[in-house]
Every structure is written in C-alpha cells, then in structure tokens.
Amino acid sequence: MRCDVQAAFLGRPSADALIKVASHMSRYVDPRAPTKLSDSNLDVLKTHPDIVRARQLRDGLSKDIRAEFGTIEKSKGTKIHELYQKAEASPGCPFEPN
C-alpha cells in the first residue's frame, strides 16, 4: 500500500483520494438542481442596492476613461483602468452585457 506522507503531514487529502472523489462526483449530483438563475431571481439581483452601486461605479469609470482616453483599451496600465477592472470584476457584473 502506497502512502502520501507529505499530504498526511500537511493534513490534506492525498492525490489518489482527490482523484477518486472527482471520478465519482457525478453520482452525487442532483439532476433536478437548478443550473442557472430564473428570470425572477435575476431581476431581484439586478435591483439589489450593492449591485446597482457596483454597476454605477463601473459605468462612471467607463465614461471617465472614454472621455480621457477614447477607449478602455487605451487606458490599460493606468490607475483608472485598474479601478475599472476591479469594478468590472465585482459581483453583479457577470450577467451584465457590455
């Protein structure tokens, strides 16, 4: 029997255990579980105050960038572009079309 001493010392599962779990994962998936948000849930999220603020911040930064640089692409490497990317990556933006 092989023993993964490093994994045992670090208190982590061995690579073999992880592979075994991953290969049997589909057995435990509920086929009835939702895979995406319903339209009503999406509407609730779009009006959530935190998401509205994040979208307003992103849109304001986009407007400022376009006014100063012409395009967002041209602003790469600047502090405002970094702020824009953080706002773009904030929760709520993934379902927003650009």
DSSP file (Angstrom, degrees, kcal/mol; ACC not computed):
  #  RESIDUE AA STRUCTURE BP1 BP2  ACC     N-H-->O    O-->H-N    N-H-->O    O-->H-N    TCO  KAPPA ALPHA  PHI   PSI    X-CA   Y-CA   Z-CA
    1    1 A M              0   0    0      0, 0.0     2,-0.3     0, 0.0     0, 0.0   0.000 360.0 360.0 360.0 133.1    0.0    0.0    0.0
    2    2 A R        -     0   0    0      2,-0.0     2,-0.4     0, 0.0     0, 0.0  -0.652 360.0-159.9 -88.7 143.0    1.3    3.4   -1.0
    3    3 A C        -     0   0    0     -2,-0.3     2,-1.3    11,-0.0     3,-0.2  -0.989  16.7-141.3-128.4 130.7    1.2    6.3    1.5
    4    4 A D     >  +     0   0    0     -2,-0.4     4,-2.2     1,-0.2     5,-0.2  -0.721  24.7 179.0 -89.4  90.4    1.3   10.0    0.6
    5    5 A V  H  > S+     0   0    0     -2,-1.3     4,-2.8     1,-0.2     5,-0.2   0.879  76.1  53.0 -63.5 -41.4    3.4   11.2    3.6
    6    6 A Q  H  > S+     0   0    0      1,-0.2     4,-2.4     2,-0.2    -1,-0.2   0.930 110.7  46.7 -62.5 -45.0    3.6   14.8    2.5
    7    7 A A  H  >>S+     0   0    0      1,-0.2     5,-2.8     2,-0.2     4,-0.7   0.902 113.2  49.7 -63.3 -40.3   -0.2   15.0    2.3
    8    8 A A  H ><5S+     0   0    0     -4,-2.2     3,-0.6     3,-0.2    -2,-0.2   0.916 111.3  48.9 -64.2 -43.0   -0.6   13.3    5.6
    9    9 A F  H 3<5S+     0   0    0     -4,-2.8    -2,-0.2     1,-0.2    -1,-0.2   0.895 113.8  45.7 -63.1 -40.9    1.9   15.7    7.3
   10   10 A L  H 3<5S-     0   0    0     -4,-2.4    -1,-0.2    -5,-0.2    -2,-0.2   0.542 112.7-119.4 -80.8  -6.5    0.1   18.7    5.8
   11   11 A G  T <<5S+     0   0    0     -4,-0.7    -3,-0.2    -3,-0.6    -4,-0.1   0.795  70.6 129.7  74.1  28.1   -3.3   17.4    6.8
   12   12 A R      < -     0   0    0     -5,-2.8    -1,-0.3    -6,-0.2    -2,-0.1  -0.785  65.5 -98.7-111.5 155.8   -4.5   17.3    3.2
   13   13 A P        -     0   0    0      0, 0.0    -1,-0.0     0, 0.0    -3,-0.0  -0.436  46.7-105.6 -69.3 149.1   -6.2   14.5    1.3
   14   14 A S     >  -     0   0    0      1,-0.1     4,-2.1    -2,-0.1     5,-0.2  -0.265  25.1-111.1 -71.0 162.1   -3.9   12.5   -1.0
   15   15 A A  H  > S+     0   0    0      1,-0.2     4,-2.5     2,-0.2     5,-0.2   0.881 119.8  55.3 -60.5 -38.3   -3.9   13.0   -4.7
   16   16 A D  H  > S+     0   0    0      1,-0.2     4,-2.3     2,-0.2    -1,-0.2   0.907 107.2  49.3 -61.8 -42.1   -5.4    9.5   -5.0
   17   17 A A  H  > S+     0   0    0      2,-0.2     4,-2.4     1,-0.2    -1,-0.2   0.908 111.1  49.6 -64.4 -41.7   -8.2   10.4   -2.7
   18   18 A L  H  X S+     0   0    0     -4,-2.1     4,-2.7     2,-0.2    -2,-0.2   0.910 111.4  48.7 -63.9 -42.2   -9.0   13.5   -4.7
   19   19 A I  H  X S+     0   0    0     -4,-2.5     4,-2.3     2,-0.2    -2,-0.2   0.909 111.4  50.4 -64.0 -41.7   -9.0   11.6   -8.0
   20   20 A K  H  X S+     0   0    0     -4,-2.3     4,-1.1     2,-0.2    -2,-0.2   0.924 112.6  46.1 -62.8 -44.7  -11.3    9.0   -6.5
   21   21 A V  H  < S+     0   0    0     -4,-2.4     3,-0.5     1,-0.2     4,-0.3   0.928 113.7  48.7 -63.9 -45.1  -13.7   11.6   -5.2
   22   22 A A  H >< S+     0   0    0     -4,-2.7     3,-0.9     1,-0.2     4,-0.3   0.871 108.9  52.9 -64.6 -36.7  -13.7   13.6   -8.5
   23   23 A S  H 3< S+     0   0    0     -4,-2.3    -1,-0.2     1,-0.2    -2,-0.2   0.743 115.7  40.3 -72.8 -21.1  -14.3   10.5  -10.6
   24   24 A H  T >< S+     0   0    0     -4,-1.1     3,-1.2    -3,-0.5     4,-0.5   0.299  85.6 103.0-105.6   8.5  -17.3    9.5   -8.5
   25   25 A M  G X   +     0   0    0     -3,-0.9     3,-1.7    -4,-0.3     4,-0.4   0.859  69.7  64.0 -62.0 -38.3  -18.7   13.1   -8.2
   26   26 A S  G >  S+     0   0    0     -4,-0.3     3,-0.7     1,-0.3    -1,-0.3   0.736  91.9  66.6 -63.0 -20.2  -21.4   12.6  -10.8
   27   27 A R  G <  S+     0   0    0     -3,-1.2    -1,-0.3     1,-0.2    -2,-0.2   0.824 104.2  44.1 -65.2 -30.4  -23.1   10.0   -8.6
   28   28 A Y  G <  S+     0   0    0     -3,-1.7     2,-0.4    -4,-0.5    -1,-0.2   0.385  86.3 110.0-100.3   3.5  -23.8   12.6   -6.0
   29   29 A V    <   -     0   0    0     -3,-0.7     3,-0.0    -4,-0.4    -3,-0.0  -0.650  67.5-131.5 -83.1 132.1  -25.1   15.4   -8.3
   30   30 A D    >   -     0   0    0     -2,-0.4     3,-1.7     1,-0.2    -2,-0.1  -0.744  11.2-157.0 -82.7 112.2  -28.8   16.1   -8.1
   31   31 A P  T 3  S+     0   0    0      0, 0.0    -1,-0.2     0, 0.0    -2,-0.0   0.690  92.0  57.7 -65.1 -16.1  -30.0   16.2  -11.7
   32   32 A R  T 3  S+     0   0    0      2,-0.1     3,-0.1    -3,-0.0    -2,-0.0   0.563  79.7 112.8 -88.9  -8.8  -33.0   18.3  -10.6
   33   33 A A  S <  S-     0   0    0     -3,-1.7     2,-0.0     1,-0.1    -4,-0.0  -0.371  78.5-103.9 -64.9 140.2  -30.8   21.1   -9.1
   34   34 A P        -     0   0    0      0, 0.0    -1,-0.1     0, 0.0     3,-0.1  -0.345  26.1-165.0 -66.0 145.3  -31.0   24.4  -11.0
   35   35 A T  S    S+     0   0    0      1,-0.2     2,-0.3    -3,-0.1    -2,-0.1   0.537  71.4  18.1-107.4 -11.4  -28.1   25.2  -13.3
   36   36 A K  S    S-     0   0    0      0, 0.0    -1,-0.2     0, 0.0     2,-0.1  -0.968  89.4 -85.2-151.6 166.5  -28.9   28.9  -13.8
   37   37 A L        -     0   0    0     -2,-0.3     2,-0.1    -3,-0.1    -2,-0.0  -0.441  41.3-119.8 -74.9 145.7  -30.9   31.6  -12.2
   38   38 A S     >  -     0   0    0     -2,-0.1     4,-2.4     1,-0.1     5,-0.2  -0.375  29.6-106.7 -75.2 164.4  -34.5   32.1  -13.1
   39   39 A D  H  > S+     0   0    0      1,-0.2     4,-2.3     2,-0.2     5,-0.1   0.879 121.1  51.9 -60.9 -38.2  -35.6   35.4  -14.6
   40   40 A S  H  > S+     0   0    0      2,-0.2     4,-1.9     1,-0.2    -1,-0.2   0.903 110.8  47.3 -67.6 -39.8  -37.3   36.5  -11.4
   41   41 A N  H  > S+     0   0    0      2,-0.2     4,-2.1     1,-0.2    -2,-0.2   0.888 111.6  51.6 -65.9 -38.2  -34.2   35.7   -9.3
   42   42 A L  H  X S+     0   0    0     -4,-2.4     4,-2.3     2,-0.2    -2,-0.2   0.895 108.2  51.3 -64.9 -40.5  -32.1   37.6  -11.9
   43   43 A D  H  X S+     0   0    0     -4,-2.3     4,-1.1     2,-0.2    -1,-0.2   0.890 108.6  51.5 -63.5 -39.8  -34.4   40.6  -11.7
   44   44 A V  H  < S+     0   0    0     -4,-1.9     3,-0.4     1,-0.2     4,-0.3   0.914 111.4  47.8 -63.0 -42.8  -34.1   40.6   -7.9
   45   45 A L  H >< S+     0   0    0     -4,-2.1     3,-1.3     1,-0.2    -2,-0.2   0.895 106.1  57.1 -65.2 -40.1  -30.3   40.6   -8.2
   46   46 A K  H 3< S+     0   0    0     -4,-2.3    -1,-0.2     1,-0.3    -2,-0.2   0.771 110.7  44.1 -64.0 -24.9  -30.3   43.4  -10.8
   47   47 A T  T 3< S+     0   0    0     -4,-1.1    -1,-0.3    -3,-0.4    -2,-0.2   0.394  82.0 122.2-101.0   2.9  -32.1   45.7   -8.4
   48   48 A H    <>  -     0   0    0     -3,-1.3     4,-2.6    -4,-0.3     3,-0.4  -0.465  68.6-127.5 -65.3 133.9  -30.1   44.8   -5.3
   49   49 A P  H  > S+     0   0    0      0, 0.0     4,-2.4     0, 0.0     5,-0.2   0.847 106.3  51.2 -55.3 -39.9  -28.5   48.0   -3.9
   50   50 A D  H  > S+     0   0    0      2,-0.2     4,-2.1     1,-0.2     5,-0.1   0.897 113.0  45.5 -65.3 -39.3  -24.9   46.7   -3.8
   51   51 A I  H  > S+     0   0    0     -3,-0.4     4,-2.5     2,-0.2    -1,-0.2   0.890 111.0  52.4 -71.9 -39.3  -25.2   45.5   -7.4
   52   52 A V  H  X S+     0   0    0     -4,-2.6     4,-2.4     2,-0.2    -2,-0.2   0.926 111.2  48.0 -61.3 -43.7  -26.7   48.8   -8.5
   53   53 A R  H  X S+     0   0    0     -4,-2.4     4,-2.6    -5,-0.2    -2,-0.2   0.912 110.9  50.4 -63.1 -42.5  -23.8   50.7   -6.9
   54   54 A A  H  X S+     0   0    0     -4,-2.1     4,-2.5     1,-0.2    -1,-0.2   0.902 111.9  47.8 -62.9 -40.7  -21.2   48.4   -8.5
   55   55 A R  H  X S+     0   0    0     -4,-2.5     4,-2.9     2,-0.2    -1,-0.2   0.905 111.8  49.8 -66.5 -41.2  -22.8   48.9  -11.9
   56   56 A Q  H  X S+     0   0    0     -4,-2.4     4,-2.5     2,-0.2    -2,-0.2   0.906 111.7  48.6 -64.2 -41.2  -23.0   52.7  -11.4
   57   57 A L  H  X S+     0   0    0     -4,-2.6     4,-2.5     2,-0.2     5,-0.2   0.942 113.7  46.8 -61.8 -48.1  -19.3   52.8  -10.3
   58   58 A R  H  X S+     0   0    0     -4,-2.5     4,-2.4     1,-0.2    -2,-0.2   0.925 114.2  46.8 -60.2 -46.0  -18.3   50.7  -13.3
   59   59 A D  H  X S+     0   0    0     -4,-2.9     4,-2.2     2,-0.2    -1,-0.2   0.882 112.0  50.6 -66.3 -38.0  -20.3   52.8  -15.7
   60   60 A G  H  X S+     0   0    0     -4,-2.5     4,-2.3     2,-0.2    -1,-0.2   0.914 111.9  47.1 -65.4 -42.7  -19.0   56.0  -14.3
   61   61 A L  H  X S+     0   0    0     -4,-2.5     4,-2.7     2,-0.2    -2,-0.2   0.894 110.9  52.6 -64.5 -39.6  -15.4   54.8  -14.6
   62   62 A S  H  X S+     0   0    0     -4,-2.4     4,-2.6    -5,-0.2    -2,-0.2   0.914 109.8  48.6 -61.4 -43.2  -16.1   53.7  -18.1
   63   63 A K  H  X S+     0   0    0     -4,-2.2     4,-2.0     2,-0.2    -2,-0.2   0.916 112.6  47.7 -63.7 -43.9  -17.4   57.1  -19.0
   64   64 A D  H  X S+     0   0    0     -4,-2.3     4,-2.0     2,-0.2     5,-0.2   0.907 112.6  49.2 -63.9 -42.0  -14.4   58.9  -17.5
   65   65 A I  H  X>S+     0   0    0     -4,-2.7     4,-3.6     1,-0.2     5,-0.7   0.936 111.4  48.4 -63.0 -46.6  -12.0   56.5  -19.3
   66   66 A R  H  X5S+     0   0    0     -4,-2.6     4,-1.0     1,-0.2    -1,-0.2   0.855 111.2  51.5 -64.6 -33.8  -13.7   57.0  -22.6
   67   67 A A  H  <5S+     0   0    0     -4,-2.0    -1,-0.2    -5,-0.2    -2,-0.2   0.881 120.9  32.8 -68.9 -37.4  -13.6   60.8  -22.1
   68   68 A E  H  <5S+     0   0    0     -4,-2.0    -2,-0.2    -5,-0.1    -3,-0.2   0.873 136.1  19.2 -87.7 -39.5   -9.9   60.9  -21.3
   69   69 A F  H  <5S-     0   0    0     -4,-3.6     2,-0.5    -5,-0.2    -3,-0.2   0.602  89.6-127.6-111.0 -14.8   -8.5   58.1  -23.5
   70   70 A G  S  <<S+     0   0    0     -4,-1.0     2,-0.3    -5,-0.7    -4,-0.1  -0.265  86.5  31.4  94.1 -47.9  -11.1   57.4  -26.2
   71   71 A T  S  > S-     0   0    0     -2,-0.5     4,-0.5    -6,-0.2     3,-0.1  -0.954  76.5-122.8-138.5 159.3  -11.3   53.7  -25.5
   72   72 A I  T >4 S+     0   0    0     -2,-0.3     3,-1.1     1,-0.2     4,-0.3   0.868 111.5  61.8 -66.9 -36.6  -10.9   51.5  -22.4
   73   73 A E  G >4 S+     0   0    0      1,-0.3     3,-1.3     2,-0.2    -1,-0.2   0.874  99.8  53.7 -57.1 -40.5   -8.2   49.6  -24.3
   74   74 A K  G 34 S+     0   0    0      1,-0.2    -1,-0.3    -3,-0.1    -2,-0.2   0.676 100.3  62.3 -71.0 -17.0   -6.0   52.7  -24.5
   75   75 A S  G X< S+     0   0    0     -3,-1.1     3,-1.8    -4,-0.5     6,-0.4   0.440  72.5 131.7 -89.7   0.9   -6.2   53.2  -20.7
   76   76 A K  T <   +     0   0    0     -3,-1.3     3,-0.1    -4,-0.3     4,-0.0  -0.236  67.4  28.8 -56.1 139.4   -4.5   50.0  -19.9
   77   77 A G  T 3  S+     0   0    0      1,-0.4    -1,-0.3     2,-0.1     2,-0.2   0.375  97.1 112.0  91.5  -3.7   -1.7   50.4  -17.3
   78   78 A T  S <> S-     0   0    0     -3,-1.8     4,-1.8     1,-0.1    -1,-0.4  -0.613  77.4-117.4-100.0 162.9   -3.3   53.4  -15.6
   79   79 A K  H  > S+     0   0    0      1,-0.2     4,-2.3    -2,-0.2     5,-0.2   0.884 115.0  53.7 -64.2 -39.3   -4.8   53.6  -12.1
   80   80 A I  H  > S+     0   0    0      1,-0.2     4,-2.3     2,-0.2    -1,-0.2   0.862 107.3  51.2 -66.9 -34.0   -8.3   54.4  -13.5
   81   81 A H  H  > S+     0   0    0     -6,-0.4     4,-2.5     2,-0.2    -1,-0.2   0.892 108.5  51.9 -68.0 -38.4   -8.2   51.3  -15.7
   82   82 A E  H  X S+     0   0    0     -4,-1.8     4,-2.0     2,-0.2    -2,-0.2   0.917 110.9  47.5 -62.3 -43.3   -7.2   49.2  -12.7
   83   83 A L  H  X S+     0   0    0     -4,-2.3     4,-2.3     1,-0.2    -2,-0.2   0.901 110.9  52.3 -63.2 -40.8  -10.2   50.7  -10.8
   84   84 A Y  H  X S+     0   0    0     -4,-2.3     4,-2.6     1,-0.2    -2,-0.2   0.919 108.5  50.0 -61.5 -44.0  -12.4   49.9  -13.7
   85   85 A Q  H  X S+     0   0    0     -4,-2.5     4,-1.9     2,-0.2    -1,-0.2   0.884 109.9  50.8 -64.8 -37.7  -11.3   46.3  -13.9
   86   86 A K  H  X S+     0   0    0     -4,-2.0     4,-0.5     2,-0.2    -1,-0.2   0.913 112.6  46.3 -64.3 -41.5  -12.0   45.9  -10.1
   87   87 A A  H >< S+     0   0    0     -4,-2.3     3,-0.7     1,-0.2    -2,-0.2   0.879 111.1  52.6 -67.3 -37.3  -15.4   47.3  -10.6
   88   88 A E  H 3< S+     0   0    0     -4,-2.6    -1,-0.2     1,-0.2    -2,-0.2   0.847 110.7  47.8 -65.6 -34.6  -16.0   45.1  -13.7
   89   89 A A  H 3< S+     0   0    0     -4,-1.9    -1,-0.2    -5,-0.2    -2,-0.2   0.514  88.8 110.4 -86.0  -5.2  -15.0   42.0  -11.6
   90   90 A S  S X< S-     0   0    0     -3,-0.7     3,-1.7    -4,-0.5    -3,-0.0  -0.295  85.5 -80.4 -69.5 156.7  -17.2   42.9   -8.7
   91   91 A P  T 3  S+     0   0    0      0, 0.0    -1,-0.1     0, 0.0   -37,-0.1  -0.252 115.2  35.4 -56.7 140.0  -20.3   40.7   -8.0
   92   92 A G  T 3  S+     0   0    0     -3,-0.1     3,-0.4   -38,-0.1     4,-0.1   0.027  94.0  86.4 106.7 -26.6  -23.2   41.6  -10.2
   93   93 A C    X   +     0   0    0     -3,-1.7     3,-1.8     1,-0.2    -4,-0.1   0.778  68.1  75.9 -80.2 -26.3  -21.3   42.4  -13.4
   94   94 A P  T 3  S+     0   0    0      0, 0.0    -1,-0.2     0, 0.0    -5,-0.0   0.818  98.8  45.9 -57.9 -30.2  -21.0   38.9  -14.9
   95   95 A F  T 3  S+     0   0    0     -3,-0.4    -2,-0.1     2,-0.1   -49,-0.0   0.487  94.1  97.4 -91.0   0.0  -24.7   38.9  -16.0
   96   96 A E  S <  S-     0   0    0     -3,-1.8     2,-0.2    -4,-0.1    -3,-0.0  -0.729  74.6-129.1 -87.7 129.9  -24.5   42.4  -17.5
   97   97 A P              0   0    0      0, 0.0    -2,-0.1     0, 0.0    -1,-0.0  -0.545 360.0 360.0 -72.3 144.5  -23.9   42.8  -21.2
   98   98 A N              0   0    0     -2,-0.2    -2,-0.0     0, 0.0     0, 0.0   0.432 360.0 360.0 -92.8 360.0  -21.1   45.2  -22.1
